[in-house]
């Protein structure tokens, strides 16, 4: 391999009159499709007759679909797809707490003089309700109470492309003896 600096590159050699320029292949236009004309064939060559299933037969063989007379009822999707813990989800703004529930201060922690902040990661669904929680900064006597309180919170869902999405959000839960 030879490396030639850009400054040392020369112009390409000129085409000589003896050589014809290279030919470029041009694709021929394709005719647009036309409607087929039916052609009679002997019965032996004809495909077997097929019947189309009725609405009732389709509903009976399709899970999540029920038939009520002349109406078909389709069940909503089973579950919204939720991100796994720690999975990044793009959002334009984080969920905002609308309803907060104050955690119950456990008697054993109060008597022991334990206070501080428990950091809870909450999975806020598209509907704004908390679907799951994980304690990421623990104070063992306070963790259960903090997680139980956050599970009752209601949020304004996080938007992504102007649609609500499920996302994990950090929620600090402060316990104070004073």
BAFI-3210 file (N, C-alpha, C; in Angstrom, 3 decimals, decimal comma, padded with zeros to 6 digits):
// residues 178
n [1|2|3|4|5|6|7|8|9|10|11|12|13|14|15|16|17|18|19|20|21|22|23|24|25|26|27|28|29|30|31|32|33|34|35|36|37|38|39|40|41|42|43|44|45|46|47|48|49|50|51|52|53|54|55|56|57|58|59|60|61|62|63|64|65|66|67|68|69|70|71|72|73|74|75|76|77|78|79|80|81|82|83|84|85|86|87|88|89|90|91|92|93|94|95|96|97|98|99|100|101|102|103|104|105|106|107|108|109|110|111|112|113|114|115|116|117|118|119|120|121|122|123|124|125|126|127|128|129|130|131|132|133|134|135|136|137|138|139|140|141|142|143|144|145|146|147|148|149|150|151|152|153|154|155|156|157|158|159|160|161|162|163|164|165|166|167|168|169|170|171|172|173|174|175|176|177|178]
n.u [000,851|000,557|000,953|-000,103|000,390|-002,176|-001,558|000,256|-001,085|-001,928|-003,714|-006,197|-005,364|-005,927|-008,734|-008,099|-008,415|-008,684|-009,880|-013,141|-015,672|-016,675|-019,508|-022,707|-025,033|-028,455|-031,450|-034,341|-037,646|-040,162|-043,162|-046,271|-048,154|-050,919|-054,443|-055,340|-056,662|-059,268|-058,832|-060,364|-059,988|-059,480|-061,449|-059,829|-057,421|-058,053|-057,829|-058,631|-061,877|-062,275|-063,409|-064,463|-063,893|-066,459|-067,487|-068,028|-066,595|-063,989|-063,764|-064,038|-061,666|-059,691|-057,657|-058,695|-060,759|-064,189|-067,481|-070,531|-073,436|-074,052|-071,846|-068,332|-066,087|-063,048|-060,445|-058,479|-054,875|-052,816|-050,747|-048,987|-045,857|-043,196|-040,289|-037,214|-035,600|-033,314|-033,079|-032,681|-034,889|-036,004|-037,234|-039,130|-039,649|-039,383|-041,529|-044,060|-044,925|-048,240|-050,039|-049,039|-048,166|-047,710|-045,196|-045,629|-044,159|-042,173|-042,670|-040,591|-038,323|-038,581|-038,372|-035,781|-034,433|-033,838|-033,385|-033,498|-032,901|-034,493|-033,805|-035,819|-036,435|-038,904|-041,167|-042,926|-045,915|-047,586|-050,042|-049,575|-049,554|-047,729|-045,921|-043,948|-041,384|-038,059|-035,643|-032,884|-031,095|-030,583|-032,150|-032,413|-034,574|-036,496|-037,069|-039,248|-041,560|-041,122|-041,118|-043,736|-045,263|-044,518|-045,511|-048,143|-048,268|-049,242|-048,516|-047,913|-047,660|-044,553|-043,717|-042,919|-042,164|-044,629|-046,356|-047,482|-045,119|-043,744|-041,483|-038,545|-038,062|-036,314|-037,093|-036,840|-037,371|-037,989|-037,328|-037,884|-037,124|-037,652]
n.v [-001,160|002,198|005,369|008,507|011,857|014,373|016,821|016,096|014,772|014,224|015,485|013,481|011,372|012,625|011,750|009,854|010,481|008,097|006,256|005,271|006,882|005,381|003,208|003,653|001,666|001,773|001,347|-000,146|001,205|-000,245|-001,828|-000,793|-002,773|-004,725|-005,460|-008,838|-010,996|-013,234|-016,636|-019,370|-022,684|-026,266|-028,363|-030,124|-028,787|-026,604|-024,768|-026,101|-025,448|-022,806|-021,832|-018,928|-018,040|-017,464|-014,549|-015,402|-017,821|-016,870|-015,249|-017,231|-018,632|-016,831|-015,617|-013,609|-012,320|-011,822|-012,764|-011,122|-011,591|-009,601|-008,120|-007,656|-008,061|-006,891|-007,689|-005,535|-004,899|-007,152|-006,387|-003,377|-002,510|-002,577|-000,861|-002,462|-002,601|-000,005|000,361|002,596|005,142|007,378|010,535|013,585|015,144|014,480|012,308|013,908|014,265|013,985|013,145|012,567|010,216|010,199|008,461|005,887|006,171|003,746|002,288|000,947|002,008|004,697|004,533|003,611|005,775|006,170|007,867|009,552|009,533|007,532|006,225|005,611|003,864|004,276|002,729|004,356|004,080|004,360|005,343|006,855|005,680|003,927|001,144|-000,578|-000,835|-000,148|-000,239|001,809|003,238|002,354|002,271|000,071|-000,276|001,439|001,017|-000,671|000,771|003,146|002,241|001,197|003,522|005,030|003,408|004,102|006,601|008,990|010,004|012,571|011,380|010,676|012,334|011,218|011,948|013,229|011,353|009,415|007,577|004,673|004,877|004,691|006,402|008,367|008,600|010,397|009,589|011,069|010,645|012,002|012,706|015,031]
n.w [000,000|-000,817|000,475|-000,394|000,037|000,175|-001,051|-002,998|-004,936|-008,306|-011,171|-012,801|-015,613|-018,952|-021,110|-023,908|-027,459|-028,816|-027,219|-026,507|-024,495|-021,365|-021,359|-019,966|-018,357|-018,910|-017,314|-018,648|-018,821|-016,766|-017,509|-016,143|-013,766|-014,875|-014,761|-014,426|-016,898|-016,684|-017,528|-018,944|-017,646|-017,784|-015,552|-014,112|-013,808|-012,290|-009,209|-005,914|-004,436|-002,092|001,119|002,882|006,225|008,656|010,619|013,224|013,350|013,047|015,341|017,307|017,023|017,600|020,131|022,921|021,680|021,490|020,505|020,169|019,140|016,430|016,905|017,500|020,077|021,124|023,262|025,398|025,137|027,009|028,937|029,671|028,304|030,427|031,570|032,538|035,785|036,155|033,431|030,730|029,746|027,353|028,124|027,983|030,197|033,700|035,707|037,707|041,061|042,088|044,032|047,251|049,751|053,157|054,878|057,357|060,501|061,764|064,977|066,325|065,108|065,800|068,618|068,768|067,902|065,239|062,228|059,013|055,416|053,092|049,952|047,299|044,336|042,005|039,802|037,553|035,912|032,649|033,308|035,516|037,999|040,576|039,741|040,647|043,188|044,373|046,875|047,066|048,612|051,700|054,936|057,190|059,199|058,254|055,590|054,618|055,317|053,869|051,174|051,025|051,332|049,043|047,013|047,003|045,929|043,407|040,149|037,675|034,509|032,745|029,740|026,425|023,235|023,154|024,280|027,059|029,006|030,661|033,368|035,446|038,506|040,901|044,307|047,154|050,541|053,469|056,887|059,998|063,343|064,668]
ca.u [000,000|001,324|000,214|000,312|-000,234|-003,166|-000,925|001,055|-001,937|-002,000|-004,996|-006,270|-004,935|-007,042|-009,207|-007,502|-009,467|-008,795|-010,725|-014,499|-016,037|-017,355|-020,954|-023,478|-026,232|-029,684|-032,537|-035,525|-038,816|-040,980|-044,579|-047,037|-048,946|-052,284|-055,368|-055,320|-057,899|-059,479|-058,772|-060,967|-059,102|-060,253|-061,696|-058,723|-056,346|-058,553|-057,522|-059,822|-062,671|-061,969|-064,462|-063,984|-064,450|-067,427|-067,022|-068,103|-065,478|-062,754|-063,772|-063,841|-060,276|-058,768|-057,676|-058,954|-061,849|-065,468|-068,546|-071,831|-074,394|-073,433|-070,719|-067,105|-065,437|-061,631|-059,898|-057,303|-053,618|-052,699|-049,892|-048,139|-044,460|-042,543|-038,832|-036,573|-034,924|-032,042|-033,134|-032,852|-036,033|-035,969|-038,427|-038,926|-039,576|-039,615|-042,864|-044,231|-045,834|-049,508|-050,533|-047,987|-048,631|-046,674|-044,943|-045,820|-042,864|-042,251|-042,435|-039,281|-037,320|-038,736|-037,817|-034,332|-033,850|-033,361|-034,004|-032,687|-033,602|-034,457|-033,957|-036,628|-036,666|-040,288|-041,527|-044,180|-046,511|-048,186|-051,221|-049,149|-049,517|-046,464|-046,050|-042,944|-040,415|-036,801|-034,898|-031,502|-030,300|-031,364|-032,072|-033,201|-035,813|-037,427|-037,250|-040,579|-042,519|-040,877|-041,577|-045,195|-045,826|-044,280|-046,397|-049,467|-048,166|-049,745|-047,669|-048,221|-046,728|-043,477|-043,991|-041,873|-042,821|-045,999|-047,154|-046,980|-044,322|-043,353|-040,082|-038,102|-037,737|-035,806|-037,958|-036,287|-038,383|-037,289|-037,885|-037,264|-037,666|-037,967]
ca.v [000,000|003,424|006,519|009,714|013,039|015,053|017,891|015,544|014,094|014,891|015,373|012,214|011,526|012,963|010,685|009,991|010,394|006,729|005,450|005,819|006,989|004,169|003,198|003,485|000,888|002,463|000,373|000,143|001,360|-001,438|-001,530|-000,921|-004,008|-004,592|-006,433|-010,091|-011,387|-014,644|-017,555|-020,646|-023,861|-027,494|-028,578|-030,849|-027,846|-025,534|-024,990|-026,520|-024,337|-022,434|-021,044|-017,905|-018,244|-016,458|-013,729|-016,216|-018,775|-016,109|-014,860|-018,422|-019,098|-015,745|-015,355|-012,232|-011,753|-012,456|-012,382|-010,890|-011,371|-009,000|-007,294|-008,347|-007,326|-007,222|-007,375|-004,655|-005,613|-007,707|-005,592|-002,374|-002,917|-001,798|-000,979|-003,186|-001,722|000,508|000,554|004,005|005,481|008,794|011,314|015,025|015,618|013,397|012,320|014,863|013,708|014,696|012,736|011,949|009,596|010,279|007,124|005,663|006,031|002,527|002,526|000,420|002,955|005,909|004,232|003,440|007,057|006,054|008,736|009,713|009,513|006,291|006,521|004,572|003,976|003,900|002,571|005,076|003,597|005,332|005,913|007,670|004,894|003,244|-000,275|-001,345|-000,008|-000,754|000,619|001,897|003,721|001,702|002,365|-001,158|-000,174|002,361|000,663|-001,206|001,865|004,076|001,618|001,091|004,860|005,441|002,617|004,743|007,904|009,116|010,951|013,002|010,519|011,284|012,278|010,975|012,175|013,642|010,224|008,995|006,351|004,176|005,206|004,624|007,719|008,331|009,304|010,410|009,582|011,568|010,348|012,915|012,581|016,358]
ca.w [000,000|-000,926|000,963|-001,102|000,649|-000,643|-001,838|-004,089|-005,917|-009,608|-011,855|-013,528|-017,005|-019,843|-021,979|-025,248|-028,482|-029,327|-026,334|-026,347|-023,078|-020,885|-021,533|-018,741|-018,636|-018,510|-017,165|-019,448|-017,953|-016,606|-017,734|-014,907|-013,760|-015,374|-014,200|-015,186|-017,549|-016,369|-018,654|-018,538|-017,658|-017,510|-014,126|-013,493|-013,523|-011,420|-007,794|-005,170|-003,906|-000,719|001,736|003,793|007,561|009,089|011,744|014,435|013,326|013,293|016,752|018,126|016,896|017,915|021,568|023,328|020,886|021,779|019,580|020,803|018,055|015,251|017,341|017,910|021,153|021,198|024,580|025,323|025,314|028,355|029,830|029,045|028,394|031,473|031,526|033,639|036,741|035,646|031,980|030,373|028,895|027,006|028,452|027,867|031,579|034,645|036,320|038,795|042,062|042,252|045,348|048,072|050,984|054,185|055,405|058,795|061,176|062,573|066,411|066,721|064,625|066,605|069,941|068,632|067,498|063,852|061,236|057,801|054,135|052,316|048,526|046,663|042,895|041,733|038,393|037,310|034,669|031,730|033,951|036,648|039,225|040,826|039,430|041,391|043,913|044,815|047,794|046,592|049,749|052,732|056,392|057,340|059,980|057,608|054,179|054,305|055,427|052,759|049,924|051,082|051,106|047,648|046,146|046,984|045,281|042,035|039,417|036,307|033,768|031,967|028,298|025,439|021,942|023,480|024,759|028,362|029,015|031,972|033,630|036,838|039,035|042,274|045,263|048,513|051,592|054,647|058,210|060,957|064,715|065,198]
c.u [000,903|000,439|000,788|-000,372|-001,128|-002,518|-000,179|000,203|-001,998|-003,401|-005,037|-005,849|-006,142|-007,453|-008,589|-008,600|-009,646|-009,744|-012,121|-014,831|-016,777|-018,874|-021,637|-024,750|-027,439|-030,792|-033,733|-036,726|-039,643|-042,437|-045,331|-047,878|-050,369|-053,148|-055,353|-056,695|-058,109|-059,500|-059,394|-059,946|-059,959|-060,380|-060,527|-057,595|-056,764|-058,173|-058,786|-060,547|-062,276|-063,136|-063,827|-064,672|-065,419|-066,847|-067,015|-066,936|-064,151|-062,666|-063,500|-062,382|-059,243|-058,809|-057,921|-060,072|-063,119|-066,511|-069,852|-072,835|-073,693|-072,255|-069,535|-066,414|-063,996|-061,108|-058,702|-056,028|-053,437|-051,914|-049,175|-046,695|-043,754|-041,029|-038,312|-035,867|-033,565|-032,033|-033,435|-034,045|-035,962|-037,294|-038,103|-038,882|-039,931|-041,034|-042,894|-045,269|-047,067|-050,065|-049,410|-048,618|-047,470|-046,452|-045,223|-044,441|-042,951|-041,877|-041,038|-038,167|-037,370|-038,093|-036,298|-033,645|-033,297|-034,129|-033,075|-033,552|-033,385|-034,677|-034,655|-036,696|-038,068|-040,503|-042,902|-044,701|-047,086|-049,389|-050,877|-049,108|-048,183|-046,683|-045,099|-042,040|-039,191|-036,113|-033,442|-030,566|-031,106|-031,079|-032,994|-034,521|-036,885|-037,801|-038,675|-041,627|-042,373|-041,417|-043,105|-045,848|-045,695|-045,188|-047,786|-049,446|-048,781|-048,955|-048,358|-047,210|-045,680|-043,825|-042,723|-042,567|-044,320|-046,929|-046,608|-046,220|-044,023|-041,862|-039,788|-037,699|-037,291|-036,705|-037,292|-037,427|-037,667|-038,043|-037,142|-037,942|-038,084|-038,972]
c.v [001,230|004,570|007,757|010,890|013,758|016,097|017,356|014,825|014,912|014,707|014,047|012,423|011,838|011,741|010,901|009,845|008,976|005,888|006,073|005,928|005,732|004,315|002,935|002,743|001,637|001,430|000,818|000,296|000,074|-001,028|-001,684|-002,196|-003,735|-005,654|-007,672|-010,373|-012,866|-015,496|-018,868|-021,783|-025,091|-027,691|-029,258|-029,895|-026,738|-025,820|-025,392|-025,301|-024,074|-021,634|-020,067|-018,114|-017,114|-015,666|-014,541|-017,208|-018,069|-015,732|-016,056|-018,878|-018,031|-015,476|-013,881|-011,557|-012,527|-011,937|-012,255|-010,568|-010,827|-008,105|-008,174|-007,469|-007,808|-006,773|-006,440|-005,461|-005,998|-006,790|-004,520|-002,828|-001,996|-001,952|-001,752|-002,179|-001,315|000,758|002,020|004,162|006,980|009,439|012,793|015,688|014,453|013,453|013,289|014,296|014,591|014,417|012,033|011,388|009,633|008,888|007,056|005,453|004,783|002,820|002,080|001,377|004,239|005,700|004,109|004,731|007,043|007,041|008,859|009,638|008,176|006,683|005,334|004,868|003,467|003,803|003,187|004,652|004,718|006,023|006,766|006,933|004,154|001,747|-001,144|-000,364|-000,832|000,237|000,610|002,498|003,335|002,207|001,223|-001,029|000,660|001,964|000,239|-000,100|002,841|003,511|001,533|002,446|005,261|004,667|003,253|006,111|007,833|010,243|011,423|012,231|011,315|011,208|011,976|011,024|012,432|012,486|009,821|007,672|005,960|004,439|005,052|006,026|007,567|009,174|009,256|010,471|009,894|011,211|011,228|012,766|013,944|017,072]
c.w [000,000|-000,454|000,282|-000,426|-000,352|-001,556|-003,055|-005,136|-007,199|-010,177|-012,605|-014,987|-017,898|-020,663|-023,348|-026,289|-028,998|-028,475|-026,254|-024,853|-022,627|-021,024|-020,184|-019,103|-018,082|-018,464|-017,988|-018,511|-017,938|-016,776|-016,418|-014,937|-014,244|-014,724|-015,078|-015,769|-017,241|-017,637|-018,205|-018,649|-017,404|-015,992|-013,426|-013,095|-012,551|-009,965|-007,044|-004,612|-002,459|-000,178|002,712|005,133|007,906|010,253|013,035|014,497|013,603|014,765|017,651|018,115|017,233|019,416|021,863|022,547|021,202|020,797|020,344|019,698|016,827|015,612|017,709|018,941|021,246|022,551|024,425|025,504|026,780|029,299|029,038|029,237|029,375|031,366|032,728|034,545|036,173|034,148|031,667|029,440|028,629|027,374|028,309|029,240|032,495|035,203|037,498|039,751|042,195|043,647|046,084|049,336|051,973|054,764|056,908|059,411|062,053|064,040|066,831|066,288|065,449|067,989|069,895|068,210|066,080|062,971|060,042|056,565|053,444|050,861|047,868|045,172|042,641|040,227|038,200|035,937|033,831|032,349|035,167|037,971|039,337|040,647|040,247|042,129|044,242|045,742|047,338|047,643|050,982|054,141|056,831|058,107|059,272|056,174|053,831|054,314|054,261|051,446|049,897|050,806|049,640|046,693|046,038|046,292|043,882|041,373|038,143|035,459|032,982|030,483|027,489|024,087|022,141|023,867|026,122|028,248|030,460|032,159|035,129|037,280|040,487|043,170|046,644|049,533|052,903|055,923|059,209|062,310|065,268|064,337]
res [x|x|x|x|x|x|x|x|x|x|x|x|x|x|x|x|x|x|x|x|x|x|x|x|x|x|x|x|x|x|x|x|x|x|x|x|x|x|x|x|x|x|x|x|x|x|x|x|x|x|x|x|x|x|x|x|x|x|x|x|x|x|x|x|x|x|x|x|x|x|x|x|x|x|x|x|x|x|x|x|x|x|x|x|x|x|x|x|x|x|x|x|x|x|x|x|x|x|x|x|x|x|x|x|x|x|x|x|x|x|x|x|x|x|x|x|x|x|x|x|x|x|x|x|x|x|x|x|x|x|x|x|x|x|x|x|x|x|x|x|x|x|x|x|x|x|x|x|x|x|x|x|x|x|x|x|x|x|x|x|x|x|x|x|x|x|x|x|x|x|x|x|x|x|x|x|x|x]
***
